[in-house]
Amino acid sequence: MHVAGTSGPNWSAYGTKEELYRELSTQLDALLEGEHDRIANAANMSALLYHALPDINWLGFYFMQEDGLVLGPFQGQPACVRIAVGKGVCGAAVAQRRPLVVPDVHAFPGHIACDSASRSELVVPLLRNGAVEGVLDIDSPSLERFDDADRAGCEALAAIFLRHTR
């Protein structure tokens, strides 16, 4: 399991990233079964992933409200409450309507530093019928923590979340 503050991901305890994400997909699907409330499901998904993924210091949701993103359930230090579309990594992912893997957040133009300990980030937009409902946002204290396997795994997890929520 994840231990906050540990340095560097240790995938050997899990096999491969792909195997871990397959296992997490099975667990998440079972955890959300029968519940359709977005906040309840986001809270449980945040807790599950935060404690399962190594080398993570923040993991949570932002949901679209009016013209921007508003903080939803999360695990980690207190976070920015509102993010405008197009601002920071989360806002850029919404504007571009695609996942963003950022190896070094301090090199990302317009990065919003909610937690100075975060050094890399993965943001997956929650797309339903072409509309962005929000984002899944994951931060790490390590540079270059996320790759295509993380992106693909988190896109699959986001799809499970959307399938179970209204």
DSSP file with accessible surface (Angstrom, degrees, kcal/mol):
  #  RESIDUE AA STRUCTURE BP1 BP2  ACC     N-H-->O    O-->H-N    N-H-->O    O-->H-N    TCO  KAPPA ALPHA  PHI   PSI    X-CA   Y-CA   Z-CA
    1    1 A M              0   0  160      0, 0.0    51,-0.2     0, 0.0     2,-0.1   0.000 360.0 360.0 360.0 163.0    0.0    0.0    0.0
    2    2 A H        -     0   0   15     49,-2.9     2,-0.5    52,-0.1    51,-0.1  -0.375 360.0-163.3 -71.0 138.4    0.9    3.7   -0.4
    3    3 A V    >   -     0   0   91     -2,-0.1     3,-1.8    49,-0.1    52,-0.3  -0.980  26.0-121.9-122.7 115.3    2.8    5.4    2.3
    4    4 A A  T 3  S+     0   0   60     -2,-0.5    53,-0.1     1,-0.2     3,-0.1  -0.270  94.0  22.8 -57.1 137.6    2.7    9.2    2.1
    5    5 A G  T 3  S+     0   0   72      1,-0.3    -1,-0.2    51,-0.3     2,-0.1   0.402  84.3 137.2  88.7  -3.1    6.1   10.7    1.8
    6    6 A T    <   -     0   0   57     -3,-1.8     2,-0.5    50,-0.1    -1,-0.3  -0.461  54.4-118.6 -73.6 151.3    8.0    7.7    0.5
    7    7 A S        -     0   0  112     -2,-0.1    -1,-0.1    -3,-0.1    48,-0.0  -0.790  69.8  -1.7 -98.0 132.8   10.4    8.4   -2.2
    8    8 A G  S    S-     0   0   34     -2,-0.5    47,-0.2    47,-0.1     2,-0.1   0.601  87.3 -81.2  71.4 135.6   10.1    6.9   -5.7
    9    9 A P        -     0   0   51      0, 0.0     2,-0.6     0, 0.0     3,-0.1  -0.457  33.6-156.4 -69.2 141.8    7.4    4.5   -6.8
   10   10 A N    >   +     0   0   91     -2,-0.1     3,-0.6     1,-0.1     4,-0.1  -0.853  21.4 166.4-119.6  91.9    8.0    0.8   -5.9
   11   11 A W  G >>  +     0   0   40     -2,-0.6     3,-2.2     1,-0.2     4,-0.9   0.645  58.9  86.3 -80.8 -13.8    6.0   -1.2   -8.4
   12   12 A S  G 34 S+     0   0   99      1,-0.3     3,-0.4     2,-0.2    -1,-0.2   0.830  83.8  58.5 -59.9 -29.5    7.7   -4.5   -7.5
   13   13 A A  G <4 S+     0   0   76     -3,-0.6    -1,-0.3     1,-0.2    -2,-0.1   0.698 115.4  36.3 -70.3 -15.8    5.2   -5.0   -4.8
   14   14 A Y  T <4 S-     0   0   53     -3,-2.2     2,-0.6     1,-0.4    -1,-0.2   0.432 102.8-126.3-113.5  -6.6    2.4   -4.9   -7.4
   15   15 A G  S  < S-     0   0   38     -4,-0.9    -1,-0.4    -3,-0.4     2,-0.2  -0.833  75.0  -9.0  89.2-119.1    3.9   -6.6  -10.4
   16   16 A T     >  -     0   0   61     -2,-0.6     4,-2.3    -3,-0.1     5,-0.2  -0.656  68.5-111.7-107.2 166.0    3.5   -4.1  -13.2
   17   17 A K  H  > S+     0   0   23     -2,-0.2     4,-2.9     1,-0.2     5,-0.2   0.912 119.7  55.3 -59.1 -42.6    1.6   -0.8  -13.4
   18   18 A E  H  > S+     0   0   97      1,-0.2     4,-2.2     2,-0.2    -1,-0.2   0.900 107.8  48.3 -59.8 -41.0   -0.8   -2.5  -15.8
   19   19 A E  H  > S+     0   0   92      2,-0.2     4,-2.3     1,-0.2    -1,-0.2   0.908 111.3  50.4 -65.5 -41.2   -1.5   -5.3  -13.3
   20   20 A L  H  X S+     0   0   13     -4,-2.3     4,-2.9     1,-0.2    -2,-0.2   0.943 111.2  48.0 -62.4 -45.4   -2.1   -2.8  -10.5
   21   21 A Y  H  X S+     0   0    8     -4,-2.9     4,-2.3     1,-0.2    -2,-0.2   0.876 110.2  52.2 -66.7 -34.6   -4.5   -0.7  -12.6
   22   22 A R  H  X S+     0   0  150     -4,-2.2     4,-2.0    -5,-0.2    -1,-0.2   0.934 112.1  46.2 -63.2 -44.5   -6.4   -3.9  -13.7
   23   23 A E  H  X S+     0   0   99     -4,-2.3     4,-2.5     1,-0.2    -2,-0.2   0.921 112.6  49.9 -63.8 -43.3   -6.7   -4.9  -10.0
   24   24 A L  H  X S+     0   0    1     -4,-2.9     4,-3.1     1,-0.2     5,-0.2   0.874 107.3  55.2 -64.7 -35.4   -7.8   -1.3   -9.0
   25   25 A S  H  X S+     0   0   22     -4,-2.3     4,-2.5     2,-0.2    -1,-0.2   0.928 109.6  46.7 -62.0 -43.9  -10.4   -1.4  -11.8
   26   26 A T  H  X S+     0   0   95     -4,-2.0     4,-2.0     2,-0.2    -2,-0.2   0.932 115.2  46.1 -63.1 -45.7  -11.9   -4.6  -10.4
   27   27 A Q  H  X S+     0   0   68     -4,-2.5     4,-2.6     2,-0.2    -2,-0.2   0.918 113.6  48.5 -64.3 -43.9  -11.9   -3.1   -6.9
   28   28 A L  H  X S+     0   0    0     -4,-3.1     4,-2.5     2,-0.2     5,-0.2   0.922 108.9  52.8 -64.6 -43.6  -13.3    0.2   -7.9
   29   29 A D  H  X S+     0   0   54     -4,-2.5     4,-0.9    -5,-0.2    -1,-0.2   0.926 114.0  43.3 -58.0 -44.2  -16.1   -1.4   -9.9
   30   30 A A  H  < S+     0   0   71     -4,-2.0     3,-0.4     1,-0.2    -1,-0.2   0.900 112.4  53.3 -68.4 -39.9  -17.1   -3.5   -6.9
   31   31 A L  H  < S+     0   0   76     -4,-2.6    -2,-0.2     1,-0.2    -1,-0.2   0.882 114.8  39.9 -63.5 -38.2  -16.8   -0.5   -4.5
   32   32 A L  H >< S+     0   0    0     -4,-2.5     3,-2.3    -5,-0.2    -1,-0.2   0.568  84.2 128.9 -90.4  -9.1  -19.1    1.7   -6.6
   33   33 A E  T 3< S+     0   0  133     -4,-0.9     3,-0.1    -3,-0.4    -3,-0.0  -0.211  80.5   6.7 -52.4 126.5  -21.6   -1.1   -7.4
   34   34 A G  T 3  S+     0   0   57      1,-0.2     2,-0.4     2,-0.0    -1,-0.3   0.350 106.9 102.4  84.6  -6.4  -25.2    0.1   -6.6
   35   35 A E    <   +     0   0   87     -3,-2.3    -1,-0.2     1,-0.1     0, 0.0  -0.934  36.7 171.8-112.6 135.2  -24.2    3.6   -5.7
   36   36 A H        +     0   0   72     -2,-0.4   130,-1.6   129,-0.1     2,-0.4   0.416  38.5 118.2-119.6  -2.7  -24.9    6.5   -8.1
   37   37 A D     >  -     0   0   81    128,-0.2     4,-2.5     1,-0.2     5,-0.2  -0.544  54.9-148.7 -73.0 126.1  -24.1    9.6   -6.0
   38   38 A R  H  > S+     0   0   72     -2,-0.4     4,-2.4   128,-0.2     5,-0.2   0.891  94.2  46.9 -62.0 -43.3  -21.2   11.5   -7.5
   39   39 A I  H  > S+     0   0   86      2,-0.2     4,-2.5     1,-0.2    -1,-0.2   0.939 113.5  47.3 -69.1 -45.3  -19.8   12.8   -4.2
   40   40 A A  H  > S+     0   0   37      1,-0.2     4,-2.3     2,-0.2     5,-0.2   0.936 115.7  45.5 -60.9 -44.5  -20.0    9.5   -2.4
   41   41 A N  H  X S+     0   0    2     -4,-2.5     4,-2.6     1,-0.2     5,-0.2   0.891 112.3  50.7 -68.4 -38.2  -18.3    7.7   -5.3
   42   42 A A  H  X S+     0   0    0     -4,-2.4     4,-2.6    -5,-0.2    -1,-0.2   0.902 110.1  51.1 -65.6 -38.3  -15.7   10.4   -5.7
   43   43 A A  H  X S+     0   0   40     -4,-2.5     4,-2.1     2,-0.2    -2,-0.2   0.947 113.8  42.8 -63.8 -47.7  -14.9   10.2   -2.0
   44   44 A N  H  X S+     0   0   78     -4,-2.3     4,-2.6     2,-0.2    -2,-0.2   0.901 114.6  50.3 -67.3 -39.3  -14.5    6.4   -2.1
   45   45 A M  H  X S+     0   0    0     -4,-2.6     4,-2.7    -5,-0.2     5,-0.3   0.928 109.5  51.6 -64.9 -41.4  -12.5    6.4   -5.3
   46   46 A S  H  X S+     0   0    0     -4,-2.6     4,-2.5    -5,-0.2     5,-0.2   0.926 112.5  45.4 -59.4 -46.2  -10.1    9.1   -4.0
   47   47 A A  H  X S+     0   0   29     -4,-2.1     4,-1.9     2,-0.2    -2,-0.2   0.932 113.0  50.4 -64.6 -45.6   -9.5    7.0   -0.8
   48   48 A L  H  X S+     0   0   36     -4,-2.6     4,-0.9     1,-0.2    -2,-0.2   0.954 116.9  39.1 -57.0 -52.5   -9.0    3.8   -2.7
   49   49 A L  H  X S+     0   0    0     -4,-2.7     4,-2.7     1,-0.2     3,-0.4   0.886 111.4  56.9 -70.0 -39.2   -6.5    5.2   -5.2
   50   50 A Y  H  < S+     0   0   28     -4,-2.5    -1,-0.2    -5,-0.3     6,-0.2   0.895 113.5  40.7 -59.7 -38.3   -4.6    7.4   -2.7
   51   51 A H  H  < S+     0   0   88     -4,-1.9   -49,-2.9    -5,-0.2    -1,-0.2   0.625 119.7  45.1 -87.2 -11.1   -3.9    4.4   -0.6
   52   52 A A  H  < S+     0   0    5     -4,-0.9    -2,-0.2    -3,-0.4    -3,-0.2   0.764  95.8  76.4-101.7 -30.9   -3.1    2.0   -3.5
   53   53 A L  S  < S-     0   0    0     -4,-2.7     3,-0.5    -5,-0.1     2,-0.1  -0.704  77.7-130.3 -87.9 129.6   -0.9    4.1   -5.8
   54   54 A P  S    S+     0   0    8      0, 0.0   -52,-0.1     0, 0.0   -50,-0.1  -0.403  81.5  19.1 -75.5 152.0    2.7    4.6   -4.7
   55   55 A D  S    S+     0   0    2    -52,-0.3     2,-0.4   -47,-0.2    87,-0.4   0.878  85.7 137.7  62.4  45.6    4.4    8.0   -4.5
   56   56 A I        +     0   0    2     -3,-0.5    84,-0.3    -6,-0.2   -51,-0.3  -0.964  28.8 175.7-119.8 136.8    1.3   10.1   -4.5
   57   57 A N  S    S+     0   0   20     82,-2.0    20,-0.6    -2,-0.4     2,-0.3   0.487  73.8  21.1-118.1  -4.6    0.8   13.2   -2.3
   58   58 A W  E     +AB  76 139A   7     81,-1.3    81,-3.0    18,-0.2    -1,-0.4  -0.936  58.7 167.9-159.0 137.8   -2.6   14.4   -3.5
   59   59 A L  E     +AB  75 138A   0     16,-2.2    16,-2.6    -2,-0.3     2,-0.3  -0.940  26.4 103.4-153.4 126.0   -5.4   12.7   -5.4
   60   60 A G  E     -AB  74 137A   0     77,-2.5    77,-3.2    -2,-0.3     2,-0.3  -0.968  51.8 -77.3-175.5-166.1   -8.9   14.0   -5.9
   61   61 A F  E     - B   0 136A   0     12,-2.1    11,-3.1    -2,-0.3     2,-0.4  -0.867  14.7-165.8-120.8 147.3  -11.6   15.5   -8.0
   62   62 A Y  E     -AB  71 135A   4     73,-1.9    73,-2.8    -2,-0.3     2,-0.4  -0.990  20.2-155.6-123.2 136.5  -12.6   18.9   -9.4
   63   63 A F  E     -AB  70 134A   5      7,-3.0     7,-2.7    -2,-0.4    71,-0.3  -0.898  21.6-106.9-115.9 145.3  -16.1   19.2  -10.8
   64   64 A M  E     +A   69   0A  48     69,-2.3     2,-0.3    -2,-0.4     5,-0.2  -0.481  40.3 170.7 -67.4 131.4  -17.4   21.7  -13.3
   65   65 A Q  E >   -A   68   0A  87      3,-2.9     3,-1.9    -2,-0.2     2,-0.3  -0.950  62.8 -42.4-142.8 123.9  -19.7   24.4  -11.8
   66   66 A E  T 3  S-     0   0  180     -2,-0.3    -2,-0.0     1,-0.2     0, 0.0  -0.384 127.5 -16.3  55.8-111.2  -20.8   27.3  -13.9
   67   67 A D  T 3  S+     0   0  135     -2,-0.3    18,-0.8    -3,-0.1     2,-0.3   0.158 127.5  28.9-113.1  20.3  -17.6   28.4  -15.8
   68   68 A G  E <  S-AC  65  84A   9     -3,-1.9    -3,-2.9    16,-0.2     2,-0.4  -0.925  84.3 -75.0-160.1-176.1  -14.9   26.6  -13.9
   69   69 A L  E     -AC  64  83A   1     14,-3.2    14,-2.3    -2,-0.3     2,-0.4  -0.761  35.0-163.3 -95.2 139.1  -13.7   23.7  -11.7
   70   70 A V  E     -AC  63  82A  16     -7,-2.7    -7,-3.0    -2,-0.4    12,-0.2  -0.976  31.9 -98.3-123.9 137.0  -14.7   23.4   -8.0
   71   71 A L  E     +A   62   0A  43     10,-2.6    -9,-0.3    -2,-0.4     3,-0.1  -0.189  44.6 178.4 -54.7 134.4  -12.9   21.2   -5.5
   72   72 A G  E     -     0   0A  13    -11,-3.1    -1,-0.1     1,-0.3   -33,-0.1  -0.415  46.9 -31.4-117.3-160.8  -14.6   17.8   -4.8
   73   73 A P  E    S+     0   0A  24      0, 0.0   -12,-2.1     0, 0.0     2,-0.3  -0.243  72.5 156.6 -58.7 142.3  -13.6   14.9   -2.6
   74   74 A F  E     -A   60   0A  62    -14,-0.3     2,-0.4    -3,-0.1   -14,-0.3  -0.967  38.4-129.9-156.8 170.2   -9.9   14.3   -2.3
   75   75 A Q  E     +A   59   0A  57    -16,-2.6   -16,-2.2    -2,-0.3     2,-0.3  -0.994  68.6  41.4-127.1 134.8   -7.0   12.9   -0.2
   76   76 A G  E    S-A   58   0A  33     -2,-0.4   -18,-0.2   -18,-0.2     3,-0.1  -0.842  95.7 -15.1 129.4-166.6   -4.0   14.9    0.8
   77   77 A Q  S    S-     0   0  121    -20,-0.6    -2,-0.0    -2,-0.3    38,-0.0  -0.251  87.7 -73.2 -67.2 158.5   -3.2   18.5    1.9
   78   78 A P        -     0   0  102      0, 0.0     2,-0.2     0, 0.0    -1,-0.2  -0.193  62.1-153.2 -51.0 148.0   -5.8   21.3    1.6
   79   79 A A        -     0   0   20     -3,-0.1    -8,-0.1     1,-0.1     2,-0.1  -0.755  23.8 -75.8-127.0 168.1   -6.2   22.3   -2.1
   80   80 A a        -     0   0   33     -2,-0.2     3,-0.1     1,-0.1    -1,-0.1  -0.389  38.9-151.6 -59.2 138.7   -7.1   25.2   -4.3
   81   81 A V  S    S+     0   0   84      1,-0.2   -10,-2.6   -11,-0.1     2,-0.4   0.896  72.4  28.7 -87.6 -41.3  -10.9   25.5   -4.3
   82   82 A R  E     -C   70   0A 159    -12,-0.2     2,-0.4   -20,-0.1    -1,-0.2  -0.966  59.2-176.3-128.1 137.6  -11.6   27.0   -7.7
   83   83 A I  E     -C   69   0A  11    -14,-2.3   -14,-3.2    -2,-0.4     2,-0.1  -0.997  23.0-131.5-132.5 127.0   -9.7   26.7  -11.0
   84   84 A A  E >   -C   68   0A  52     -2,-0.4     3,-2.2   -16,-0.2   -16,-0.2  -0.461  35.7 -95.3 -75.1 146.4  -10.6   28.5  -14.2
   85   85 A V  T 3  S+     0   0   59    -18,-0.8     7,-0.2     1,-0.3     6,-0.1  -0.405 115.1  23.1 -58.8 132.0  -10.9   26.6  -17.4
   86   86 A G  T 3  S+     0   0   42      5,-1.6     2,-0.4     1,-0.3    -1,-0.3   0.267 100.6 110.1  92.1  -9.6   -7.5   27.0  -19.2
   87   87 A K  S <> S-     0   0  129     -3,-2.2     4,-1.6     4,-0.0     5,-0.3  -0.810  77.2 -15.9-103.3 137.7   -5.6   27.7  -16.0
   88   88 A G  H  > S-     0   0    4     22,-0.6     4,-2.0    -2,-0.4    23,-0.2  -0.027 101.8 -57.9  64.7-175.9   -3.1   25.3  -14.5
   89   89 A V  H  > S+     0   0    3      2,-0.2     4,-2.4     1,-0.2     5,-0.2   0.928 137.8  48.9 -69.0 -43.3   -2.9   21.7  -15.4
   90   90 A C  H  > S+     0   0    4      1,-0.2     4,-1.8     2,-0.2    -2,-0.2   0.942 113.9  45.3 -63.0 -47.9   -6.5   20.9  -14.4
   91   91 A G  H  X S+     0   0    0     -4,-1.6     4,-2.5     1,-0.2    -5,-1.6   0.863 112.3  52.2 -64.8 -34.0   -7.9   23.8  -16.4
   92   92 A A  H  X S+     0   0    9     -4,-2.0     4,-2.8    -5,-0.3    -1,-0.2   0.900 106.7  53.0 -68.2 -39.1   -5.7   23.0  -19.4
   93   93 A A  H  X>S+     0   0    0     -4,-2.4     5,-1.3     2,-0.2     4,-0.9   0.893 111.7  46.6 -63.4 -37.4   -6.9   19.4  -19.4
   94   94 A V  H  <5S+     0   0   11     -4,-1.8     3,-0.4     2,-0.2    -2,-0.2   0.948 113.8  47.2 -67.5 -48.5  -10.5   20.7  -19.5
   95   95 A A  H  <5S+     0   0   57     -4,-2.5    -2,-0.2     1,-0.2    -1,-0.2   0.885 119.6  39.5 -61.2 -39.0   -9.8   23.2  -22.2
   96   96 A Q  H  <5S-     0   0   90     -4,-2.8    -1,-0.2     2,-0.2    -2,-0.2   0.546 100.0-138.7 -87.5 -11.4   -7.9   20.6  -24.3
   97   97 A R  T  <5 +     0   0  117     -4,-0.9    -3,-0.2    -3,-0.4    -4,-0.1   0.851  68.4  95.3  56.3  40.9  -10.5   17.9  -23.4
   98   98 A R  S   <S-     0   0  130     -5,-1.3    -2,-0.2    -6,-0.2    -1,-0.2  -0.990  82.6 -88.3-153.7 156.7   -7.7   15.3  -23.0
   99   99 A P        -     0   0   21      0, 0.0     2,-0.4     0, 0.0    25,-0.2  -0.344  38.2-151.0 -65.2 147.6   -5.5   13.8  -20.2
  100  100 A L  E     -D  123   0A  11     23,-2.4    23,-2.3     2,-0.0     2,-0.6  -0.991  10.2-165.5-125.1 127.4   -2.3   15.6  -19.4
  101  101 A V  E     -D  122   0A  47     -2,-0.4    21,-0.2    21,-0.2    47,-0.0  -0.964  11.6-170.3-107.4 117.9    0.8   14.0  -18.0
  102  102 A V  E     -D  121   0A  10     19,-3.2    19,-2.2    -2,-0.6     3,-0.3  -0.925  12.0-169.9-116.0 107.9    3.1   16.7  -16.7
  103  103 A P  S    S+     0   0   64      0, 0.0    41,-2.8     0, 0.0     2,-0.3   0.813  84.9  20.1 -66.4 -31.2    6.6   15.4  -15.7
  104  104 A D    >   -     0   0   59     39,-0.2     3,-1.5     1,-0.1     4,-0.3  -0.864  64.6-166.7-142.5 103.3    7.6   18.7  -14.0
  105  105 A V  G >  S+     0   0    0     14,-2.2     3,-1.3    -2,-0.3     6,-0.2   0.804  88.1  63.7 -64.0 -26.7    4.8   21.0  -12.9
  106  106 A H  G 3  S+     0   0  108     13,-0.4    -1,-0.3     1,-0.3     4,-0.1   0.719 102.7  49.9 -72.4 -15.9    7.2   23.8  -12.3
  107  107 A A  G <  S+     0   0   75     -3,-1.5    -1,-0.3     2,-0.1    -2,-0.2   0.455  87.7 103.5 -95.7  -2.4    8.0   23.8  -16.0
  108  108 A F  S X  S-     0   0   46     -3,-1.3     3,-2.1    -4,-0.3   -19,-0.1  -0.702  81.9-115.8 -84.8 121.1    4.3   23.9  -16.9
  109  109 A P  T 3  S+     0   0  114      0, 0.0   -21,-0.1     0, 0.0    -2,-0.1  -0.338  97.5   7.5 -59.1 125.5    3.2   27.4  -18.1
  110  110 A G  T 3  S+     0   0   60      1,-0.2   -22,-0.6    -4,-0.1    -4,-0.1   0.598  85.5 173.8  80.6  13.4    0.7   28.8  -15.7
  111  111 A H    <   -     0   0   39     -3,-2.1     2,-0.7    -6,-0.2    -1,-0.2  -0.228  26.7-138.9 -54.2 136.9    1.0   25.9  -13.1
  112  112 A I        -     0   0   62    -25,-0.1     2,-1.5   -32,-0.0     3,-0.3  -0.905  10.0-147.7-100.7 114.9   -1.1   26.6  -10.0
  113  113 A A        +     0   0   64     -2,-0.7     3,-0.2     1,-0.2    -2,-0.0  -0.611  35.2 155.7 -88.3  84.0    1.0   25.6   -6.9
  114  114 A a  S    S+     0   0   48     -2,-1.5     2,-0.4     1,-0.3    -1,-0.2   0.857  80.6  23.7 -72.6 -35.8   -1.7   24.4   -4.5
  115  115 A D  S >  S-     0   0   29     -3,-0.3     3,-1.8     1,-0.1    -1,-0.3  -0.961  70.3-154.7-133.0 113.9    0.9   22.2   -2.7
  116  116 A S  T 3  S+     0   0  104     -2,-0.4    -1,-0.1     1,-0.3    -2,-0.0   0.695  92.5  66.7 -64.3 -16.6    4.6   23.2   -3.1
  117  117 A A  T 3  S+     0   0   48    -60,-0.1    -1,-0.3    -3,-0.0     2,-0.3   0.694  78.8  99.0 -76.9 -17.7    5.6   19.5   -2.5
  118  118 A S    <   +     0   0    2     -3,-1.8     3,-0.1     1,-0.1    25,-0.1  -0.535  38.9 164.7 -74.2 134.3    4.0   18.4   -5.8
  119  119 A R        +     0   0  106     21,-3.6   -14,-2.2     1,-0.3   -13,-0.4   0.577  62.6  27.2-123.9 -23.0    6.5   18.0   -8.6
  120  120 A S  E     - E   0 140A   0     20,-1.7    20,-2.3   -16,-0.2    -1,-0.3  -0.960  66.2-166.3-139.0 161.6    4.6   16.0  -11.3
  121  121 A E  E     -DE 102 139A  10    -19,-2.2   -19,-3.2    -2,-0.3     2,-0.4  -0.998  16.2-161.0-151.9 148.7    0.9   15.6  -12.1
  122  122 A L  E     -DE 101 138A   0     16,-2.5    16,-2.6    -2,-0.3     2,-0.4  -0.999  14.7-174.9-130.3 126.4   -1.6   13.6  -14.1
  123  123 A V  E     -DE 100 137A   0    -23,-2.3   -23,-2.4    -2,-0.4    14,-0.2  -0.994   4.0-171.0-126.1 127.9   -5.1   15.0  -14.9
  124  124 A V  E     - E   0 136A   4     12,-2.6    12,-2.7    -2,-0.4     2,-0.1  -0.971  20.2-134.7-118.5 116.3   -7.8   13.0  -16.6
  125  125 A P  E     - E   0 135A  10      0, 0.0     2,-0.9     0, 0.0    10,-0.3  -0.416  14.3-129.8 -66.7 145.8  -11.0   14.8  -17.7
  126  126 A L  E     - E   0 134A   0      8,-3.3     7,-3.5    -2,-0.1     8,-0.7  -0.864  33.2-173.3 -97.3 100.5  -14.3   13.2  -16.9
  127  127 A L  E     + E   0 132A  71     -2,-0.9     2,-0.4     5,-0.2     5,-0.2  -0.879  12.2 175.3-105.0 124.6  -16.1   13.2  -20.3
  128  128 A R  E >  S- E   0 131A  61      3,-2.8     3,-2.2    -2,-0.5    -2,-0.0  -0.987  75.5 -19.8-129.2 120.6  -19.7   12.2  -20.6
  129  129 A N  T 3  S-     0   0  165     -2,-0.4    -1,-0.1     1,-0.3     3,-0.1   0.876 128.1 -52.4  51.5  39.9  -21.4   12.5  -24.0
  130  130 A G  T 3  S+     0   0   49      1,-0.2     2,-0.4   -33,-0.0    -1,-0.3   0.344 116.1 112.4  83.5  -7.1  -18.8   15.0  -25.1
  131  131 A A  E <   - E   0 128A  52     -3,-2.2    -3,-2.8     2,-0.0     2,-0.6  -0.815  67.4-127.1-101.9 139.8  -19.2   17.3  -22.0
  132  132 A V  E     + E   0 127A  21     -2,-0.4    -5,-0.2    -5,-0.2     3,-0.1  -0.743  26.0 177.5 -84.2 119.6  -16.5   17.7  -19.4
  133  133 A E  E     -     0   0A  43     -7,-3.5   -69,-2.3    -2,-0.6     2,-0.3   0.626  60.1 -64.8 -93.0 -19.1  -18.0   17.0  -16.0
  134  134 A G  E     -BE  63 126A   0     -8,-0.7    -8,-3.3   -71,-0.3     2,-0.3  -0.980  55.2 -86.2 163.5-161.9  -14.8   17.5  -14.1
  135  135 A V  E     -BE  62 125A   0    -73,-2.8   -73,-1.9    -2,-0.3     2,-0.5  -0.986  13.3-134.0-141.9 151.7  -11.3   16.0  -13.7
  136  136 A L  E     -BE  61 124A   1    -12,-2.7   -12,-2.6    -2,-0.3     2,-0.4  -0.941  33.9-165.2 -97.4 123.7   -9.4   13.3  -11.7
  137  137 A D  E     -BE  60 123A   6    -77,-3.2   -77,-2.5    -2,-0.5     2,-0.4  -0.960  11.1-178.3-120.6 128.2   -6.2   15.0  -10.5
  138  138 A I  E     -BE  59 122A   1    -16,-2.6   -16,-2.5    -2,-0.4     2,-0.3  -0.994   4.2-170.0-130.8 128.0   -3.2   13.2   -9.1
  139  139 A D  E     -BE  58 121A  12    -81,-3.0   -82,-2.0    -2,-0.4   -81,-1.3  -0.873   1.7-166.5-116.1 151.2    0.0   14.8   -7.8
  140  140 A S  E     - E   0 120A   0    -20,-2.3   -21,-3.6    -2,-0.3   -20,-1.7  -0.978  26.8-137.8-133.3 147.8    3.3   13.3   -6.8
  141  141 A P  S    S+     0   0   35      0, 0.0     2,-0.4     0, 0.0   -85,-0.1   0.504  86.0  82.1 -79.1  -1.4    6.3   14.7   -4.9
  142  142 A S  S >  S-     0   0   27    -87,-0.4     3,-0.9   -22,-0.1   -23,-0.2  -0.826  84.2-116.4-105.7 143.7    8.6   13.0   -7.5
  143  143 A L  T 3  S+     0   0   69     -2,-0.4   -39,-0.2     1,-0.2   -23,-0.2  -0.429  97.2   9.3 -68.3 147.6    9.6   14.3  -10.9
  144  144 A E  T 3  S+     0   0  153    -41,-2.8    -1,-0.2   -25,-0.3   -40,-0.1   0.791  80.7 146.2  53.8  36.1    8.4   12.3  -13.9
  145  145 A R    <   +     0   0    7     -3,-0.9     2,-0.3   -42,-0.3    -1,-0.1   0.843  53.8  62.2 -69.9 -34.0    6.2   10.0  -11.7
  146  146 A F        +     0   0   13    -44,-0.2     2,-0.2   -25,-0.1   -25,-0.1  -0.712  57.7 163.9-104.7 147.2    3.5    9.5  -14.4
  147  147 A D     >  -     0   0   69     -2,-0.3     4,-2.4   -45,-0.0     3,-0.2  -0.722  56.6 -72.6-140.6-169.2    3.7    7.8  -17.8
  148  148 A D  H  > S+     0   0  111      1,-0.2     4,-2.9    -2,-0.2     5,-0.2   0.823 127.4  57.3 -64.2 -31.1    1.4    6.4  -20.5
  149  149 A A  H  > S+     0   0   18      2,-0.2     4,-2.5     1,-0.2    -1,-0.2   0.917 109.1  45.9 -66.2 -39.6    0.6    3.4  -18.3
  150  150 A D  H  > S+     0   0    0      2,-0.2     4,-2.9    -3,-0.2     5,-0.3   0.925 113.0  50.4 -66.0 -43.5   -0.7    5.7  -15.6
  151  151 A R  H  X S+     0   0   71     -4,-2.4     4,-2.4     2,-0.2    -2,-0.2   0.959 114.0  43.7 -59.1 -51.2   -2.6    7.7  -18.0
  152  152 A A  H  X S+     0   0   48     -4,-2.9     4,-2.1     1,-0.2    -1,-0.2   0.914 114.8  49.7 -62.6 -43.0   -4.3    4.7  -19.6
  153  153 A G  H  X S+     0   0    8     -4,-2.5     4,-2.0    -5,-0.2    -1,-0.2   0.922 113.2  45.7 -63.0 -41.7   -5.0    3.1  -16.2
  154  154 A C  H  X S+     0   0    0     -4,-2.9     4,-2.6     2,-0.2    -2,-0.2   0.838 108.7  55.8 -74.6 -29.8   -6.5    6.3  -14.8
  155  155 A E  H  X S+     0   0   72     -4,-2.4     4,-2.1    -5,-0.3    -1,-0.2   0.920 108.8  48.6 -64.5 -40.1   -8.6    6.8  -17.9
  156  156 A A  H  X S+     0   0   46     -4,-2.1     4,-1.8     2,-0.2    -2,-0.2   0.911 111.9  48.6 -65.2 -40.5  -10.0    3.3  -17.4
  157  157 A L  H  X S+     0   0    0     -4,-2.0     4,-2.4     1,-0.2    -2,-0.2   0.906 109.6  52.2 -65.9 -40.7  -10.7    4.1  -13.7
  158  158 A A  H  X S+     0   0    4     -4,-2.6     4,-2.7     1,-0.2    -1,-0.2   0.890 106.9  53.7 -62.2 -37.7  -12.4    7.4  -14.7
  159  159 A A  H  X S+     0   0   54     -4,-2.1     4,-2.2     2,-0.2    -1,-0.2   0.890 108.0  49.7 -64.8 -38.8  -14.6    5.5  -17.1
  160  160 A I  H  X S+     0   0   16     -4,-1.8     4,-1.7     2,-0.2    -2,-0.2   0.934 110.2  51.2 -63.8 -45.3  -15.7    3.2  -14.3
  161  161 A F  H  X S+     0   0    0     -4,-2.4     4,-0.9     1,-0.2     3,-0.3   0.946 111.8  46.4 -55.5 -49.6  -16.5    6.2  -12.1
  162  162 A L  H >< S+     0   0   18     -4,-2.7     3,-0.6     1,-0.2    -1,-0.2   0.876 107.9  56.4 -64.0 -36.8  -18.6    7.8  -14.9
  163  163 A R  H 3< S+     0   0  150     -4,-2.2    -1,-0.2     1,-0.2    -2,-0.2   0.853 112.4  42.4 -63.6 -31.9  -20.4    4.5  -15.5
  164  164 A H  H 3< S+     0   0   13     -4,-1.7     2,-0.3    -3,-0.3    -1,-0.2   0.549 108.3  68.9 -92.5 -10.5  -21.5    4.3  -11.8
  165  165 A T    <<        0   0    5     -4,-0.9  -128,-0.2    -3,-0.6  -129,-0.1  -0.740 360.0 360.0-111.3 163.5  -22.4    8.0  -11.4
  166  166 A R              0   0  204   -130,-1.6  -128,-0.2    -2,-0.3    -2,-0.0  -0.768 360.0 360.0-113.9 360.0  -25.2   10.2  -12.6
